[in-house]
Each structure stands twice: as C-alpha cells, then as structure tokens.
Amino acid sequence: MLAPDVGSESRWLASGFLLMLCSGFGQTYFIAIFAGHLKADLAMTDGQFGSLFAAGTLASAALLVWAGKYADKLSIRWLGVGAMAGLAATSLAMASVASAWMLTLVLFGLRFFGQGMLTHVAMTAMGRWFNRKRGRAVAIAGLGFPASEAVLPLIAVTLIGLVGWRLTWVAAAVALLAVPVPVLIALLKRERTPTVDRAAPDRAGPDPGRHEWTRGEVLKSPLFYALMPGVLAPPFIQTGTFFNQVTIVEIKGWELSWFAASFPVLAGVNVLSALAAGWMVDRFGARRLLPAFLLPLGLATLIVSHATSPYVLPVFMALSGLTLGSGSTIQGALWAELYGTEHLGAIRALATAGVVFASALSPALIGILIDAGVALEAQLLAMAVYCLVAALWMSSLLPRLDRLATT
C-alpha cells in the first residue's frame, strides 16, 4: 500500500496540530506566567518553587516511561481525549491550589498530561501514520505548539488582569473540554491505519524490511544515550529561561508584558523553522540536521545574558524559535528514522521522558543557584557555551547514526 500523501491527509494532520496546541496549557512558558502569583500566595522563594516544579515534572517523566507505550496499543483518538480531560481536570485544580503539596500534585498533572502525553501521542501518531513525508507531517502537526505560544501567553496575561490568575485557570479547563475534545473526536472518527511504502522507501529513513527495534534493545544501545546531551539541551535551556521569565525581567528592569508580547516572534520563527526542517528531514534525514539546530539557541542565551535593553527580546525569541521549530521536527522524525515504527510509542516514551526530566531539572537547578547567589546572567552564559560543545558532539556521532539508520 502506498504511503499516505500529506496533502490528502488533512484530518490526521489536524488532529496532531490540535494535540500539540492543547499541550501548551502544560508547558513551562504558560505555567511560568503564574509564577509570581504562586510564589506570593504560597510564600515561596525561587528555589522552593523551582524544586516543586521539578518534583512534579520528574514524577510525570517517570510515569510517562510506563504510560507512553499505550500509544502503540490504544486508539490515538481516545488516548488523546483522555489526556485532554486530565489536563482540564488539573487546570481546574490549579485554580484552587492552596498549599505546596497540592501545587506539586497539580504541576505533576499539568506536566504529565500536557507536556508529556499530548506531545507524545501527537508525534507518535505522525511518525507512524506517515513514511515518505514524515518530516513534513511532523512539522505541520508540530505547528500547534508555536500557535499556542503565539496566543496563550497574551490571552493569559489579559485574563489575569481582568479576572485574576485563579479564574484564568478555570477558563483554561472550560476551554479544553468545550472545544478541543469534541473536535478531536470528530477528526479521528475514522483513525488512520499505519502504512509503509515498500515501493519507494523514505530516502532519509530506514529500509522498510530492516530490523524493527524494541524498547529493550534501544535501552541497551550506547548510541541512544550518546544522543541525549544534544537532544536534551533545548528543553533544559528553554525551560530554564521561560520558567524564569519573571526573574529575568525583574533583574533587567523590563516589563513582563513585553516578554509576553515577544512570544509571537518565537511562534512565527518556530513555524518557518519547523516547515523548513520538515523539508530538509525528508531530503537529508533528521540525524544529519542534529549538529546545527543547537547553534541559534546558544547565540540566543549569549545575547540575553549580556543584554540591557528589552528590545533584544524579539531577537532572543527569534533565535530560540529557530532551535525550537527545527528541533521539534527533527526529534519528531529521528526515532522512527533510527529505530523503526513498530515500537515507536514505547521508544518515543523514553526520549520524551528524558525531555520532561531535563525540563524538570533546569528550574530547580537554576532556582537553587539563584538562591545561592549565582547570577542568572552567568548561568545563561554557561548554557551558551554548552550549546556549542553539544553541537560539536552531535557532529562526531554522524557516521555512527548513518550506519544505524541503514542497517
């Protein structure tokens, strides 16, 4: 059977887009908008709040390793609906949070259902449903994430000013149940059956007749772990900067509203970068783009570490968008390209859990260092240097990745 054509599969692409869009309610950049209110209401320091965020996020990563395999076994339709319902329930719980332990549980739910399951289900579906045009399918579905970045922060800041931060979370819960859930059910009324184009295999990916890796085999592969320093750098760094956006603007003397107003720049560049990367993934392979995608993020953190003017924020957002957009597309296709699609959900769950773990570690570590007197600007400079080192490391792995993808 021929691989599905991206242009004729708008319903499945739209479902992936919707899942990625809704994940925004559990992403760091959205939760961090409420950081100042939560710290004030619960009397917490940066380090304490970051530690709670880390605890909830780490717990979600641990659960995702187990739950992620169900993307191979259950209907994408109902798995996605279940994750959306869980995200709505924890959004409602956030509106009434009154203690540190309750906040930890709520953060766990937001991170597990939002950042974890919704993105995992979306990218697993795209990786399995599309073969020859997997890169472009992943890129198109992934546009839901920058779309959420473009609209959710501004809507949240506006609603906080109008009705307060707690009722803003109530509005988020109602919105999730009223629109995305019925739309996803309608889009996936007839769910796609995975197909492989054996007549014309993906030039950038594996031969359809090759060995399909299991999760156990991947866990025994040193190359999987060797990829982690580069793959996990963007979630660590971008989570750290977005989570500490309130701290950044306080240190720099900028306005939080200006930071929020710069997110559409991030979203716009994210879109262009994701689409360009989708074409390049189909043309050259996801693995061959790994060395380059970290460099814009390194430059972004270098700039903001030295900046004194708030007008550098659009530049920071644009450079971050280059890495965020291309990285989402590259990683969305990479695991299918290297390890096949038969056990893609279970394998992607490992990588996604790693991403969640990295995003948990950075707020706690950065907050603790801030409490210890280590300047945030110095930490951002260290992140910039790390991006360069990780890019060089990814480049050194290319020969081994090529052999793995064609074995």
C-alpha positions in Angstrom: 0.0 0.0 0.0 1.3 3.4 -0.8 2.4 5.8 1.9 -0.2 8.5 2.6 0.1 11.8 0.9 0.4 14.7 3.3 -1.8 16.9 1.2 -4.7 14.4 1.3 -4.4 13.6 5.0 -5.5 16.9 6.4 -7.8 15.3 9.0 -4.9 13.3 10.6 -2.6 16.3 10.4 -5.2 18.5 12.0 -5.5 16.1 14.9 -1.8 16.2 15.5 -1.9 20.0 15.3 -4.7 20.1 17.9 -2.9 17.8 20.3 0.2 20.0 20.1 -1.8 23.1 20.5 -3.5 21.9 23.7 -0.2 20.8 25.2 0.5 24.5 25.7 -1.5 24.6 28.9 1.0 22.2 30.5 4.1 23.8 29.0 6.7 25.7 31.0 6.2 29.0 29.2 2.5 29.0 30.2 2.8 27.9 33.8 5.7 30.4 34.3 3.3 33.3 33.7 1.7 32.4 37.0 5.0 32.0 38.9 4.9 35.4 40.6 1.3 34.9 41.8 2.0 31.4 43.1 5.2 32.4 44.9 3.4 35.3 46.5 0.3 33.4 47.6 2.2 30.4 48.9 5.2 32.4 50.3 7.9 30.6 48.3 11.4 31.5 47.1 12.7 30.9 43.5 14.5 27.8 44.7 11.4 26.4 46.5 9.1 27.0 43.6 11.6 25.6 41.2 12.1 22.5 43.3 8.3 21.9 43.5 8.1 22.3 39.7 11.0 19.8 39.4 9.3 17.3 41.7 6.1 17.3 39.8 7.8 17.2 36.4 10.1 14.3 37.4 7.2 12.3 38.6 5.5 12.9 35.3 8.6 11.8 33.4 8.7 8.5 35.5 5.0 7.8 34.7 5.4 8.6 31.1 8.0 5.9 30.6 5.3 3.4 31.6 2.3 5.2 30.1 3.9 6.1 26.8 3.8 2.5 25.5 0.0 2.7 25.3 0.4 4.9 22.2 1.3 1.6 20.5 -1.7 -0.3 21.9 -4.7 2.1 22.3 -6.6 4.3 19.9 -4.9 7.7 19.3 -8.4 9.2 19.4 -9.3 8.1 22.9 -5.8 8.4 24.3 -5.7 12.0 23.2 -9.2 12.7 24.6 -8.2 11.1 27.9 -5.0 13.3 28.1 -7.0 16.4 27.3 -9.6 15.6 30.0 -6.8 15.0 32.5 -5.2 18.3 31.6 -8.6 20.1 32.0 -9.1 18.5 35.5 -5.6 19.6 36.7 -6.1 23.1 35.3 -9.3 23.3 37.4 -7.3 22.1 40.4 -4.7 24.8 39.9 -7.5 27.4 40.4 -7.9 26.3 44.0 -4.3 25.4 44.9 -3.6 26.5 48.5 -0.5 24.6 49.7 2.9 23.4 48.5 1.9 19.7 48.4 -1.2 20.4 46.4 0.8 22.6 44.0 3.2 19.7 43.5 0.3 17.3 42.5 -1.2 19.9 40.2 2.2 20.6 38.5 2.6 16.8 38.1 -0.8 16.6 36.3 -0.2 19.6 34.1 3.2 18.3 33.0 2.2 14.7 32.5 -1.0 15.3 30.5 0.2 18.5 28.8 3.9 18.5 28.1 4.1 14.7 28.3 1.2 12.7 26.9 -0.3 15.2 24.4 3.0 15.8 22.7 3.9 12.1 22.8 0.7 11.0 21.3 0.8 13.6 18.6 4.4 12.9 17.5 3.9 9.1 17.8 0.9 9.3 15.5 2.7 11.4 12.9 5.7 9.1 12.9 3.6 6.0 12.4 1.0 7.4 10.0 3.5 8.9 7.6 6.6 7.4 6.0 7.9 9.1 2.8 6.8 12.6 4.0 7.2 12.0 7.7 9.3 15.2 8.2 6.7 17.4 6.7 3.9 15.7 8.5 5.7 16.1 11.9 6.4 19.7 11.0 2.8 20.5 10.1 1.4 18.8 13.2 4.1 20.5 15.3 2.8 23.9 14.3 0.3 23.5 17.0 3.0 24.3 19.5 4.0 27.7 18.1 0.4 28.5 17.6 -0.1 28.0 21.4 3.0 30.1 22.1 1.6 32.9 19.9 -1.8 33.2 21.6 -1.8 31.6 25.1 0.6 34.0 26.9 -1.2 37.1 25.7 -4.6 35.6 26.5 -3.4 34.5 29.9 -1.9 37.9 30.8 -5.1 39.7 29.6 -7.3 37.3 31.6 -5.2 37.7 34.7 -5.7 41.4 34.6 -9.4 41.1 34.1 -10.5 38.2 36.3 -7.4 37.2 38.3 -5.0 34.3 37.9 -7.2 31.6 39.5 -10.2 32.2 37.3 -7.8 32.2 34.3 -7.1 28.5 35.1 -10.9 27.9 35.3 -11.3 29.4 31.8 -8.5 27.1 30.6 -10.3 24.0 31.9 -13.6 25.0 30.4 -11.9 25.8 27.0 -10.2 22.4 26.8 -13.5 20.5 27.4 -15.7 22.7 25.3 -13.7 22.8 22.0 -10.7 20.5 21.6 -12.2 17.3 23.0 -15.3 17.2 20.6 -13.2 18.4 17.7 -10.6 15.6 18.2 -13.4 13.0 18.5 -14.8 14.2 15.2 -11.4 14.4 13.4 -10.5 10.8 14.3 -13.9 9.3 13.8 -12.0 7.1 11.3 -8.5 6.6 12.6 -5.6 6.0 10.2 -4.1 2.5 9.9 -0.3 2.7 9.8 1.2 2.0 6.4 4.6 1.6 4.9 5.6 2.5 1.3 7.6 -0.5 0.3 7.7 0.5 -3.4 9.5 3.7 -2.7 11.1 3.7 0.8 12.0 7.0 2.5 15.4 8.1 1.2 16.2 9.7 4.6 14.9 6.8 6.7 15.4 3.1 7.1 14.6 0.3 4.7 11.1 -1.0 5.5 12.5 -4.5 5.5 15.1 -3.9 8.2 15.0 -5.0 11.9 12.5 -3.0 14.0 14.0 -2.2 17.4 12.2 -2.9 20.6 12.4 -0.6 23.6 14.6 -3.1 25.5 17.1 -3.2 22.6 17.2 0.6 22.5 17.9 0.8 26.2 21.0 -1.4 25.6 22.2 0.8 22.7 25.1 3.2 23.8 24.2 5.4 20.8 20.8 6.3 22.3 22.5 7.6 25.4 25.1 9.4 23.4 22.4 11.4 21.7 21.0 12.7 24.9 23.5 15.6 25.6 22.3 17.2 22.4 18.7 16.2 22.4 18.0 17.3 25.9 19.8 20.6 25.7 16.9 22.6 24.2 14.3 21.5 26.8 16.7 22.2 29.6 17.8 25.7 28.4 14.4 26.9 27.1 12.5 25.6 30.1 15.0 27.4 32.3 14.7 30.7 30.5 11.0 30.7 30.1 10.4 29.4 33.6 12.4 32.3 35.0 10.9 34.9 32.7 9.6 36.8 35.8 13.1 36.7 37.4 14.7 37.8 34.1 12.5 40.9 33.7 13.0 41.8 37.3 16.8 41.6 37.1 16.8 43.5 33.8 14.2 46.1 34.8 11.9 45.1 32.0 8.2 44.6 31.8 6.6 41.1 31.9 4.0 42.2 29.4 6.9 43.0 26.9 8.2 39.5 27.4 4.8 38.0 26.8 4.3 40.3 23.7 7.5 38.8 22.2 6.2 35.3 22.1 4.5 35.8 18.7 8.0 36.3 17.3 9.1 33.0 18.8 6.0 31.4 17.3 6.4 32.9 13.9 10.0 31.8 13.5 9.1 28.5 15.1 6.6 27.9 12.2 9.1 28.8 9.5 11.9 26.8 11.0 9.7 23.7 11.5 8.4 23.8 7.9 11.9 24.2 6.5 13.3 21.5 8.8 10.4 19.2 7.6 11.5 19.5 4.0 15.2 19.0 5.0 14.4 16.0 7.1 12.7 14.3 4.1 15.5 15.3 1.9 18.6 14.6 4.0 17.4 12.8 7.2 16.8 14.0 10.7 20.1 12.7 12.0 22.1 14.9 9.7 20.5 18.1 11.0 21.4 17.4 14.6 24.7 19.3 14.7 23.2 22.6 13.5 20.0 23.0 15.4 21.6 23.9 18.8 23.6 26.9 17.5 20.8 29.5 17.3 19.8 28.7 20.9 23.4 29.2 22.1 23.5 32.6 20.4 20.1 33.5 22.0 21.2 32.7 25.5 24.5 34.6 24.9 22.7 37.7 23.8 20.2 37.8 26.7 22.9 37.2 29.2 24.6 40.5 28.3 21.5 42.5 27.2 20.4 45.7 28.9 17.7 46.8 26.5 14.3 45.0 26.4 14.4 45.4 22.6 16.7 42.4 22.4 13.8 40.1 23.4 12.4 39.7 19.9 15.9 38.7 18.7 16.2 36.2 21.6 12.8 34.8 20.7 13.6 34.6 17.0 16.8 32.7 17.6 15.1 30.4 20.2 12.4 29.8 17.6 14.9 28.5 15.1 16.0 25.8 17.5 12.6 25.1 18.9 11.0 24.7 15.5 13.7 22.7 13.8 14.3 20.6 17.0 10.6 19.6 17.3 10.6 18.4 13.7 14.0 16.7 13.9 13.2 14.8 17.0 9.7 14.0 15.8 11.2 12.1 12.9 14.5 11.0 14.4 13.4 7.9 16.4 11.4 6.4 13.6 14.3 7.0 11.3 16.8 5.3 13.5 14.7 2.5 15.2 11.6 1.9 13.0 7.9 2.4 13.8 6.7 -0.9 15.2 7.5 0.0 18.8 7.7 3.8 18.2 5.4 4.7 21.1 7.4 2.8 23.6 10.7 4.2 22.2 9.5 7.7 22.0 8.3 7.5 25.6 11.9 7.0 26.6 13.0 10.1 24.7 10.0 12.1 25.8 10.6 11.2 29.4 14.2 12.4 29.0 12.9 15.7 27.7 10.5 16.0 30.6 13.3 15.2 33.0 15.5 17.9 31.5 12.7 20.4 31.7 12.3 19.4 35.4 16.0 19.7 36.3 16.6 23.2 35.0 14.0 25.3 37.0 15.2 23.6 40.2 18.9 23.9 39.5 18.6 27.5 38.3 16.5 28.5 41.2 18.8 26.9 43.8 21.8 28.6 42.1 20.0 31.9 42.2 19.2 31.4 45.9 22.9 30.6 46.4 24.0 33.9 44.8 25.0 32.7 41.3 23.8 35.3 38.9 21.3 34.2 36.3 23.4 36.0 33.6 26.3 33.8 34.4 24.1 30.7 34.1 22.9 31.8 30.7 26.4 32.3 29.5 27.3 28.7 30.6 24.3 27.5 28.6 25.5 29.3 25.5 28.9 27.5 25.8 27.2 24.2 26.3 25.2 24.6 23.1 28.5 24.9 21.1 30.1 21.9 22.8 26.9 19.8 22.3 26.7 20.7 18.6 30.3 19.5 18.1 29.4 16.3 19.9 26.4 15.7 17.7 28.6 16.2 14.6 31.1 13.5 15.8 28.2 11.0 16.1 27.0 11.3 12.5 29.0 8.4 11.0 27.5 6.0 13.6 24.0 7.4 13.1 24.2 6.8 9.4 25.2 3.2 9.9 22.4 2.7 12.4 19.8 4.1 10.1 20.8 2.0 7.1 21.4 -1.3 9.0 
